[in-house]
Amino acid sequence: MSSLLRRNNLFVLTTYLLLSLVPFAALMFGQSVTQPARIVAMTFIAWVTIWAIFKRPACFHWLLLPAFIALPTELYLRLYYGQGISTHHLGLIVETSPSEAIEFLGSKIWLLAFILLFVVLWWALSWIAACRTRDLDWDSNSRWVIGLLLFCCFGVWLYGQEVGIRTPQKIQTHSANISKPASSSLQSHDLPVAGINIAPTDSTFNSTISSFNLGKLPSWASIPFQAEPFGRTWPFGLAVRGYDFWQEREYLTDLQSKNTHFSFEATQTSQQNTPQIMVLVIGESSRYDRWSLNGYQRDTNPLLKQEANLVSFSDMLTGVAATRLSVPVILTRKPITESLRAGFDEKSFITAYKEAGFKTYWVSNQMSYGKFDTPISVFANEADSTEFLNLGGFTDASSFDEVLLAPLKAAIADPAPKKLIVLHSLGSHWNYSRRYPKQFDKWQPSLFGVDDPDYTNRSTKPALNNSYDNATLYTDWFLSQVITTLKASKQLSAMMYLSDHGETLYDGSCKIAFHGHNTQFEFHIPALMWYSDQYKTTYPEKIDQLYRHKHARLNTENIFHSLLDMADIHYPDEHLEKSFLSSHLRPHKRYVDSYGWSDYDNSHFKGDCREVIDSGKPLVQVKD
């Protein structure tokens, strides 16, 4: 014991203890720590493993340098955004140039430089201490015994991951009778941190394990290791997050390579030399019937209702109530019935605009990386300029959508004469009360200022719904600001807005909330188009068709074609029968993800949840 209390030994051990306690820094900021015992156990086993492999701290201390360097960022994100470094944040770091970082940080760059210098000095001093001591060397034979045991456990875990784990019969029988819980929980794509999968993906390695297939692993022999909580440990979890980010980059590269040579051969038929601005605003989790523009009794759209050149569509649907599946249908010609398949072998309307001579921008207040975000970011990266501005997450503190306004103004000020600007907002994503500032907390009681509200408790229904309406009120203000900015440009301009999906809100006696269900509230979405006076003068026939079709049966499959038609962009195999700005518009079947692909217009709605039930036979869904 006395040897451990020597200065160098104490310094090294204290350093490793402090690093290990980083996940618990959340407690200092009034936040909770999920599965703390599991994090402690996994951290301890990781330290034992690395000590067994390298024998002495001096041999592995250099591997900890990335964790030291990342420590200030980790603490900053936990303090202000309630979460640690995620795949998304690693993407922002990789894609942000030094000049952009300096501009973003401003005078704080010097404070960051000082803190970074301190932690690097801390790492260097602890390394010197580790090199000067031999008291912490693991010299006994127990090192080999423990190492062999850990190696065997790792092998058993890999076998179970590849072949599967046998479930006891009594659990199988019981599980078969479990019905869907009455209270919904947040959908997986609502989580701020991407899912972590560290199971091996190499086909050769997998085939090697398969060749030793002796059947599924008995449940009693399974290793209670989960990648997600291990990814929240420190410093070892940082490596897992880095691996997860590498996987996402590989996935993105694969998707992009599939359509590298794709071309629409698009051209702008008229107004080729006219300065013009086209804007698409993608909303989030907003439902049609909570907009006063569409008849809601609360005045949630006091500003938009004053706009003369604005048309709200009364019957716009999304086919899937999940952002990562619905947005690709908005951006491309991907059919809704293929939305469950990963990727798409065509590019988005962004590329068509680029081919027609437009400079393109994608500015997002959502995430950029993570298995729930890459299906969208792969298309966002087609733009000439791509910015992801949200340092927070979905459920926690994050930037308000007004963060998109400055980049919008900067894009409009760009000397390029023709511009397409896509704004991906956070809209009404849960937690609703974190989507707007205090001055928009109009309807009370609300969840504003409430940390970790119990969303599964239906007693919160009034506050939850008030917060949701307050978020819609803020969206009204945000869209009004976008329109005001476009008006100020005095250019030919137009803006289209629609939400990716709606939301269920414990309606009536309905016992579910949020999205990922199959209710009418989640499929029927708000959508509108605003146009400048110059646009009306230039394209009077398009405006006539816009008003003619504002009550037409539409869905997100119409958006791609209407967006190109909005700028009078045409291409050889165009489908104007899907553009609501064209006289060629024709109705088509509108499928939604409800017990298969249900024909929405041949369905009835069940109960207060308004579940969509096809009156015929739904199409069978095919997934990858």
N, C-alpha and C positions, 0 to 999 in steps of 0.2 A: 504493500500500500504506500509506503514511504517513497518508493521509486516513482509511483504515479504522480506524486505531489511535487516532483521536481519541476522546475520552471518550464523547460521545453516540453515535457510530457503534458503538463497541465495546459499549456498554451494550445498544443495540438488537439487534445481531447475536448477542450472548451470550444475550439473552432468547429470541430465536427458536430458537437452538440448543438451549437447555435445554427449551423446549416440545417441540421435535422429538424429544428423547431420552426423553420420558415412557414410551413403550412399552418401552424398554430398562431401566426401573426394576425390572422383574421380575428382572433379573440380580442386583441388590443383595439381593433377598430369596430367593436360591437357586432361582429359577424359570428356565425356558427361554423363549426368544423364537422363535416359529415364523416362518419365512421372513424373517429379519432383512434380507437384501439387498433383497428386494422392498419391504419397509416403507421402507427408506432411499431407494430409487429413487422410490417413489410420493410420499414426503414432499418430496423435492427438486423433483420435477415440479410438485407442488401449490404450493410456494413460488414457483417460476418463473411459474406461471400467474397467481397472485394479484398478483405484482409487475408482470407484463405488463399486467394489466387496470387496476390502480390507479396505476401508475407510481412512487409513493412510499409508504413505510411509514405515514406520518401519515394517509394516506387509507384504509388498511384496518386499522389497528391496533385501532380500536374494535370490529371484528368478532371480535377475539380475546378480548374480555372474558368471554364464557361459558366459554371454555377455562380462563382464569385462575380463575374462580369454582369450576369443577368440579375443578380440580387436586387440592385436599386430599382430596376424596372418591375420586378416581381412585387416588391413592397409598394411601389407607386400605384400599380394596378389594383392591388388589394385595398389600398386606402381609398382610392377615388372611384373604383368600379366594382369592388366586391368580388374580384376573381383574380387568379394568377395568370401567368403567361399561357396563352393558348396557341393552337395551330394558326388561328387568325392573326394573332399578334406577331408570330414569327414571319408570316407572309408579309405583313406591313413593314417589318424591319428589312426583309430582303428586297422589297420592291421600292423602298423609299431611298432616294438619293441623299448624300450628305447635305447638299444645298437645301433640299426640301426639309430635312430634319432640323437644320439650323434655323430656317425660316419659321418652322412650327414652334420650336422651343423658345425662340427669341432670347431674352436675357437669361433665361433659365439654363442655357447651354453651359454657362460658366459654373453654375451650381452642380449640374450633372457631371461636368468634367472633374470637379473637385471630388465628388463622391466616388466617381469611377477610379480616380487616382488613389483614393483611400482604400477601396476594396482590393485593388491590385496590390497595393503595399501590404495589406493584411494577408493576402494570399502568399506573397513572397516571404514575409516574415514567418508565417506558419510553415512554409516549405523548408526554410532554413532550420527552423526548430525541429521539424521531422527528420531532416538529414543529420542533425547533431545528436540525436538520441537513438539508442538501440534497445532501450527498455521496452518499447512498444512492438518489437519484432515478435512474430508468432513462430517460435522455434520448436515447440513441442509436437509430438506425433498426432496430437488431437487435431492439428491443422489438416492433416491428410484424411483423417476419419470424417471430420465435419465436411471437408471439401467433397469427398466421395459421396457422402449422404446427400448433400445439396445437389450434386450432379445427378444422382439417381432420381431425386424428387423432380428435378427439371425434366428429365427424360420421361418420367411417368406423366407429368403435366402435358408435355408435347404430344405424347401418345393419345391422351384423352382429348386434346384439342383436335387432333386429326381424325381419330376413329370414332370418338363419341363416348359418352358415359351412360352406362346402363342405369335406368331408373327403376326402383323397386315397383313391383306390380301394384301394390296397394296405393302408391302415390299416383301411378298412371290412371288407375280407376277413379280416384278422387279428382284428379285434374280434369278428366274428361267431363265431369259434371259441373265444373266451375263456370259460371256465366260471366258475362262482361260486367264489371263493377258499376254500380249505379252512379257513383261520383267519378267524374273524369279526372284524369291527371294531365299535366302538361305533356304534350306530344314530344317525342324524342328530338324533333327538329327545332324545338323551342329552347333546347339547352344551349348555354353560351359557349361551352367548350366541346369541341368535336370529340366523337367517340374514338377511343384508342384501341387499335387492334394490332397487337404485336405477335400474333400467330404467324408462323413462317408462311411465305407465299411462294417460295421457290418450288417449282414442280418436281425437280429432281429430289429435293429433300423430302417432299411429301410422298413421292413414290417409294422412297426408301422406307419410310415409316409404314406405308401401306403394305409393303412386302412382308413385314413382320406382323401383319394384322392377326391377332389372336381373338378377335371379338371386342365388343365394347368393354371399356374399363368399368369394373364394379364400382358402384357409388361409394362404397366404404374406402376404396383406394384412391379416390379423386383428391387432387391437391387443391385446397381452398385458396387459390391464387386468382385474383381478378386484375386485368390490366388497367381498368379505369381508376380504382383507388391507388394503384401503384404509380400511375401517372401523376397523382397529386402529392406524392412524396417529394422530399428535397434532400439532397441534390439529384438523386437518381431518376426521379420522375421527369426531370428536364430532358434527359436523353430519350425517354419514351415519347415526349412531345415532339422532339426533333425528328424522331423516326416517323411519327405520325405525319408531320409536315412533309417529310421526304416522300411518303406514300401519296399524299395529296398532290404534290408536284408531279409525280410520275403519272398519276391519274389524269391530271390536267393536260400533260404533254401527250398522253395517249389519245385523249379526246380531240385535241387540237390537230394532231397528225392525221386523224381520219378524214378531215375535210380541208386539208391544207390547200389543195388545188381547186376547191369548189368555187364557182363563180355564177352569179345570177345573170351577168351581162346586162346589168341595169343601167338605164340612162334616164335623165330628166327630160321629159318631152318639151316642156315650156319653161319660161322664166329662168333659163340657165345662167343668165348674167345678172339676175336680180338678188340683192342681199336678202337673206331670209333665215329664219330661225324656227326649227321644228323641235318640240319638246314632248317627251313621254315621261310622265310621272307614274311610277309603279307604287301603289299603296300596299298596305299590309293589314290583314285581319279586319277589314272594314265591311260591314254588311249594309245592304241596300236600304233596309227599312229604318235605319237609325240616322238617316240624312233628312233634314227638313225639306231639302230640295225635292225629295221623293214622297213627301206627305207626313213625315214624322212630326208629332205634336210639339216636341221641344225644338226651339230654334237653334239647331246645331250648325246651320249654314247662314249666319246673318250677313256675311260678306259676299259669298258666292251668289246669293239670291239677287244681289244688286247688279251683277254682271249681265249686260244686255246680250252679248255675243257668246252665250253659253247654252249648251244643250245637254241635258242629263238623259241618259238612256234608261228606259224603264224595265227592260227585260234582258239584262246581260248576265250570263252565267259563266262560272268557272267549272271545269270538269272534275277537279281534284282539290280537296281542301288541305293542301300542303305546299308551302312556298317552293321547295326545291323541285316539285313535280309540275306545279302550275305555271311558274314563270317561264320555263323553256317553251311552253306552248304559246305564250304571249309573244315571245321574241322570234320564234321561228315558224316554219310550216309544219311542225311536228303535230300529227293528229292527237287528239285527246286520248284516243284508245291505245296510243303507244306511249303515253306519258309515264307508265310504270317502268319502261325500259330505260336503262342508263344510256346517256349520250344520244347524239343524233348526227347523221352523216351529212347535214347541211349547215351552213352558217346562218347567222341571224339577219334581221333586217338592217342591222348596223353596217354590215358589209355591203348590202345593196345601196345604202345611202353613200357609203364611201365610193363605190363604183360610179355613182351619179355626181361625184364632185363635192360632196359635203365633208367638212371636217367634223369628226364625231367625238363625243365625250360621254363617259359613264362616270357618274358621281353617286356614290352609295353611302347611306348611313346604316348599312347592314354589314354582315360579315363577308370576308373574302375567301377564307379557307376553312376546311372542315368538311366531313363527308356529307353534311347537309347543305353546303354552300357551293361546292365546286361545280355542280351542274349549271349554276347560274354564272359564276365567275368565268367559266370557260368562254361564254359568249360576251361577257363584259370586256374581256381582254381583246376582243376584236376592235375596240374603239381606239382612236388615235391617242386619246388621253383617258386614263383610268385612275380613279381615286376612290379609296375606301377610307372613310373618315371616322368610323365608330371604334373607339378604343375600349368601349365597354362590352356589354353583351346584350342579349335579348331580354332576359328576365330581370337583370340588375340595372344599376345606374348606367346611363349611356348618353350620348349626345342627343339633343333634341333635333328634329328635322330641319330646324332653321340653320343648322350647320351647312346645309346644302346651298344656301342662298348666295354666300360669297363666291363659291366656285361657279355658280350659275352666272353671276354678274361678270366674273373674269372671263368665262367662255364667250359671253355675248360681246365683250370688249375685244376679243381676239380679232385681228384684221382679216381673217378668213371670211369671205363674203357669205358662204353658205354653211350653216351649222346644224347638226343634230345633237341634242343634249338629252340624255337619259338620267333621270333622278330617281334613285331607288330609296324610298323612304322607309322609316321604321313604323310609321303610321300608328295603328292601334294594337300593336303587338303587346301581349302580356309581358310585364306587369303594366296594365293600362295607366295607372297613376304615375308611372315613371316616364310617360311619353309626352308630358306637357309641363310647362312651368307653372308656378303658383297662381299667376294672374288668370289662368284658364280653368282653375278649380271652381267652376261656377255652381255645379249641382252638388248638394251636400245631403247626407254624409258621403264622403268618398274615402278611398284608400290612400289618398295623398299623404305622404309622410309616414305611412305604415310599413315597417320592414317585415318581409316574409309573411304576408297575410295568408290566412288559412283559406285558400281558394276552394278546397273541397267541402267546406262548411257552408251550406246553403243559407245560413243566417247572414252571410256577408253579401247576399244577392243585391240588396238595395245599394250598398256602397260600391259594389263591383260594377253595377250598371251605371251608376252616376259617374264613376271614373271613366267608364267606356265612352259615355256621351261627352265628357270633358275632353277626351282624346280626339273625338271627332270634331269638336269645336276648334281644337288646335289645328287639326288638319285643314279645316275651312280657312283659318288664318294663313297657314302655310301656302295653300294653293292660291289664295288671294295675293300673297306676296309675289309668287311666281308670275301671275298674270300682270300685276303692276309693273314688275321688272320688264316683262315683254312689251308692254305698252310704252314704257319709257324709251325703248330702243327705236320706236317709230319705224320698225321694219315689217315686212310681210312675215307674219308669225302665226303659229297655232300650237295649242297644247292639248294633249290627250291624257286623261287620267283614268285609271281603273285599279281596283284592289286585286291582289292575287287570290284571295278567298275571303269568306265571311267568318262568322263566329256564332257559336251557340252560347246563350247567356242565362241558363236556368229558366228558360221561357215558360211561363205558366207553371204547370206541374212537372215540367221536364227536369230530370235529375242529372243532366250532363251540362258541361260548359266547355268553352274554348273550341278547338277545332280538331279535325282528324276523325270526325264522325260522318254521318251521311244524311245531314239535315238540310232542309231548304234554306235555312239561315246561312249556311256555309257555302252554298252554291250560288245563291242570288247576290250579286255584288254591285256596288256603285260604280258607274262609269260615266264620264262626261267628256265633252270637247269644247274648248274655247278657241276663238279665232279673232284675229285683229281686223280692223276695218279694211286695211290693205289686202288682207287675205280674201275678204268677202268681195272686194272689187275685182280681184284677180281671178277668183274661182267661184263665180256666182252659181254655176251649175252644181258644184260640189256642196255648197251651202244648202241649195234646194233639196238635194238628196239627203243631206244630214237631217234636216227637219222632217222630211218624209219618212225616214227610217228610225226616228227616235223611240218608237214603240215596237220596232221589229224584234223578232225572236233572234237574239244574238248570243254568241259565246266567245270565249277567248281565241278560238280559231279564226275569228274575223279580224283580230287586231293586226296581225302581221300585214295582211293585204290592205287594210284600211290605212295603216301608217304609211305605206308606200304610195298609195293613192292620194293621201293627204298632201304630199309634196309633188304629185304628178310624176312619180317615178314608175317607169314601166320596164318590163323584161319579157323575153320571148314566151315563157310558159306561165304567164301571170293568170290569176284567177279573180277577175273583177266581180264575179258572182258572189265573192265573199267580202267585198268592200261595202261598208254602209255609206260611203261617199259616192257610190256608183249607181247608175240606173240599172245596172245588170245584177244587182244584189238578188240572190235567191235564197229561200229558207233551206236549211239542212238539219239533219238529225242532231240533237244536242244530247250527248251522252254524259252522264255523271257517274262518279265512282261510288255506287251504292249497291251492295250485294251483287257485284258484277258491274258491267257497263249498262246502266239503266237509261232508257229513253226518257228524258225528263218530261217531255211534252206528252208522253203516254203513261204518266205515273200519277199516283195519288199520294197524299201526305198523311202520315200516321201520327196521331196524338199531338200533344203540345210540343214535342220535339220536332214535329214536321219531318219525320223520316221519309225519304224519297223511296217509294215502293213502285217498281215497274209493274204496270197492269198486264204486261205481256211477259216475255222471257228475256231477262238481261243477257247481254253478250258475255261470254266467258273471257275473263281477263288473262292475259299472257304476260308474265314477268320474266326478266332475265334470270 
